[in-house]
Structure formats: structure tokens, C-alpha cells
Amino acid sequence: MGTSSHNIGQKGNTPLVPSWLDQPDVETQQDAEKDETYPVPVGEPNRFTQPRGEFTRYINSAGRDTGMARKSIANYVRNSMGGSRNAAQRLGAARNSSARLLNVTGIFASGGAQAVERFLSLENLSKKNATDALLAIADFVCPDGGPQDEGIARNAYITAIEESPEIASIPFEELTSGQMLLIVQKSMVNVVCGRILNDIGNKIIMLPDDIDVAEKLVVQIKEFVTGAISDAVSDLKVDVNNLSQHQSIDIVDEVYRTAFEIMARAGDNE
């Protein structure tokens, strides 16, 4: 999954939604990332107990009980988070990183690699291969250092690039807008996986005796999240060829919210 920032798990009394949001690096990005104020609900001390227990039972099944995994994630969204909107807001700074990447994708779709160079004041992006160019803009998409949300976002983005070896030999200027959007989607999948595993699934690496089982579990969860993100992008008819800077954060928030809702519905009847 690439989200290696597993920790001992979140404390139950951690606020559901971070009280801060990452600040954009480029002045023109400020309008795109609206500074909306959301109430910060105080979490119940034991709000993660049920989904963590269910997720542990899924782990102990060695991946056979996928229904328990879906149920665990549904309870995480519905009960621990208080709904899909709060689950999306809990992603914190990662939302802004996703919005920056989507914004760059829109600029690329409308003006190509040279338009991205001008927007980011970077030289020679168009002369790099796609992998190197995408790595070169990492500090803009997700600044290094800072809270856990930022670490998850950066790791999610770098992993998305690593998961796309097919673009390594393609010049950045020859990428299609569809290939750029796929990087956005992979990055968003990794963000959601990182958040879920840090909150309720941190035992996914520690419990299995067999590393192959641990890897299988991670793949199963990632496939579930990938389907939800893909369906959300499709349902919302996200079109990077017709995207303004001001729309990026709203679109990203709605994709995350819709994906969490899709996952919750999938587990409601388990």
C-alpha cells in the first residue's frame, strides 16, 4: 500500500477533525483552497474500540473474512467519525495536498507541461521523464515535515508515483490528462488507506505471523478503497479538462466524502 506511517494508533479523545489546515505554498493557490471553518467535534474516548476489534478479527482470519473488514470500515465511518463528511475532514492537510495535485493536473490538461512550469516557476519539467517531473513537484504538492496528516499525504503521493512504473519512460510533456488523473486517484487511495490503517488497522503488520498474509491484507484493503475512489470520481463526473483553480478543494472534498460513503454502504449489511 505504500503507507508506511503506521503508529500505535490514534487515541480515542483525539478530535475527529484537525483544527488546522495546511497552508498553500503558492499565492495563487489560496483562492483554490478556501479556508472554511468547521466545528471540531470532541471524540468519545472509546470511539475506535468497535471498528478496531472488528478489524482485528479480519486480520486474524488471514483475509478470509472480507465482510468483517467492510463492516469495520463502515462502523469507522458511521460511528467513530460520525459520517462520511467528518471522515473526509479528518484527512486534514492531506485534503489540501490532493487539491494541489488536482489543480496541477487541471493546468496540465489545459496547457501542457510548460503551463505547469510557469505555474510552479520550475524549469525543464517538460524535458524530464514523467516520474522525475512528478517527483520534482512533490514539495509543492505535499510539503515535507509537519503533522501526521502531512506525512501521510507525502507518502501517499510518492507511493502513487512508485506504483506507476509505466510512466517512467514517458516524457512529462507526453503524458495524457487521463494518466495524470490516475496519479491523483492513486494518491487519494493511499491517503485514505493510511488514515484508516493508522486509526483502526495498525495491527495489520504486527499480528500476522506470515509477511505474505500481512501483504495480502494490505492489498485487500487497498483494492476496496481503490474501488470506492474510482466510483466516486466516476459518479461525480470529475473532468480535469474543465477545471478551475477554485474548484479543486471542493472536488477533492466531495470525492473523499463520496468514497467514504460508498465504503460505509458496502459494510452496512455485513
N, C-alpha and C positions, 0 to 999 in steps of 0.2 A: 504493500500500500504506500510505502514511502513516508508515512507519517511516523517518524521515529521518536517524536517528542512525548513518549509515554511517561507518565509520572505516577505518583502513588494515588492519584485520583483526586477529584475536587471535593472539598469539604462541603457538607450539606448547607452550611449557613453562608456560603459564598453567594452574592447577589446573582439572580438569574441573568441579568443583563449588565454588562460593564457600564460604569458611569462615565467612561471616557470613550472617545473615538479617535483613531489615528488622524493626524493632520496631513493634508496633501503636500507633496514636495514642490509642485509646480503651481504657480499662482492661478493659471487658467483652469486648474482642476477644482478650485474652490467652489465654483458655482455648480459643478457636476456633482460634488459630494455635499449635499445640503446638510447643514448642521441642525438636524431635527432633535428635539428634546423628548426623550421617552422616560416615563416613570421607571424607577429601578425597583422591581418587586423584591421583597426580602424573602429568601428561600426558607422553606421549612428545614429544620436541622437534618431530618432523615429522608428528604425527598428523593434521594437517589437509591434508597435501600431496595425497593421492589425491582426496578429495572436492573440494578446490579446483580441481584440474586438470580433473576431470570437469565441474564446474560452469562452468569457463571454456570448455570445449568446447561446452557447451549454449549459453552466451552467443554464442559465435562462429557457432553455427548459426542465429542470429537467431530462436531459439524453435522451430525446426522439429524439433529432436531432443529432444522432451519426455521420451523414455525415458532420455536421459543425465541430465536434471535429477532424475528419480526415482532413478536409480542413485546419483547424487552424494549425495542426501539419505539414502538407505539406508546408504551407506558412512559418512556422517557419524554417523548414529545407532549403527550396529553397531560400527564400528571406531574412529572418533575419540572417541566418547563412551563406548563400552563397553556400549551397550544403552540401551533406552528409559527406564529408571529414572534413569540418570545424566544422560541428555539433559534429562529433566524437572527434575532437581535443579539443573542448570546455569542454569536460568532465574532462580535466586536470589530476589531481592526481588520480582521480578515475580509469583512464585507467591503471595506474601502479598497483593499488590495485587489479584490475581484473587480470592483468598479473601475479602477485604474486600468487593469488589463483589458477589460471590455472596451473602455474608451480608446485605448491604443489600437485595439482590433478594428473599431469603427473608423479611426483615422487611416489605418492601413487599407481598409476596404474601399475608402473613398479617394485616397490619394497615393497609395502605394508606400513603399519603403522610404522614399525621400520625404514624404509628408511626415512620417514618424520621426525621421532625423530632425526635421525642422521643429516639430513639436517638443521634442526632448532635448534639442540642442546637442545632438550627438552626431559625430562624423563617421562616415564609412559603414554605417549599418547595412546599407544596401549591397555592400561588397562582401559582407560576411555570409557564411552559410547560416541557415535558419537557426540552428541550435546555438551557435555563438552569438548571433544577434539577440535572441531571446534572453540568453544569459546576461548579455551586456545591459539590458534594461531592467534587470532584477532589482537594482537598488531603487528604481522609480516605482516599480510595481509593488514591492514589499520591502521597505527599508529594514536593514539588519539591526538586531538588538532591540530590546524592549520587552513588553509583557508577553505572556504565553500566546495570546492571540496572534501577535505579530510573528512569533516563531513558527506557529502552525501555518500561517499564510505563506511565509517564505519557503518553508519546507515543502508545502503543497505545490507551489509554483515550480520549484527546482525539480521536484519529483515528476511533475507533469511533463516537463521537457525531457527528462531521462526516459520516460515511458513512451516517447515518440521518436525512436531511432530512425524512423523512415524520413524525417525531415533533415537529418544531419548532412546529407549530401545535396540538399536543395538550396540554392542561393535565396537569401531572405527576400529579395525583390521578386522572386518567382513563386513564393507561397501564395496559395489561394486564401480568400477570406474564410472559406469553409475550414481549411486547415488551422487557421488562426482561432476560429471559434471553438474548434475541438480542443485546443490547448486551454482555452478558457474553461471549458466544461470539465476537462480532466483536473485542472487546478481546483475548481469548485468541489468536485468529488473528493479530492484529497483533504480539503478544508473540513468538509462535513465528517469524513471518516476520522480525522484527527480529533475533532471535537467530541464525537460520540465515544471513541475509544478512551480518551482522557477522562471523560465523565463517568462512564459506566463499564468500560471494557478493558481496563488496564491490566486485568489478569490474563488477557488473551495470549501474552507472551510467556508469562510466568507459570501458568498451570499445566499446559500440555507437556508431557514427558518427551514427546517426539517433535522436533522442529518442523517436520513435514506437516504435522497436524496443525501447528500454530500458523504456518503459512497458508494452509488450506482454509482455516477460519478467517484469516485476514482477506483472502481472495473472495470468499463468500460474502462478507460484509461489503467489500468494495463493489462487487457486482450488483448487490442490492441498491447501494447508493447511486451507482452509475446509472442504473435504470431509472431511478427517481429523478436525477438531474436531467437526463436526456428527455424524459417525458415532460418535465417542467418546461424546458427550452422549447420543445415542440408545441405543447399546449398554449404557451404564451406567444408563440409565433415570433420569437426573437430574430430580428433581421439586422445584421451588422452593416448591411449596405445602406440602411436608412436609419442611422443612429446619430443623435446629437449628444454633445458632452453632458448636457443637463439630464439626459435620460439614464445614464449609466447606473447610478446608485439605486434609482427606483427599480430598474430592470433586475439588477442583481438581487436586491432585497426580495422581489417578487419571485424570482427563480428559487432562491433559498427557501422562502416560505412555502411555495408550492411543492417543492421536493420533500420538505418535512411533512407536509400534509399527505402527500402520496404515500410516504413510508408509514405514517400513522394509520392510514386507512388499510394498508396491506396487513397490518398486525392487529387491527381491532377485533377480528373474529377468530384469532388463534386461541 
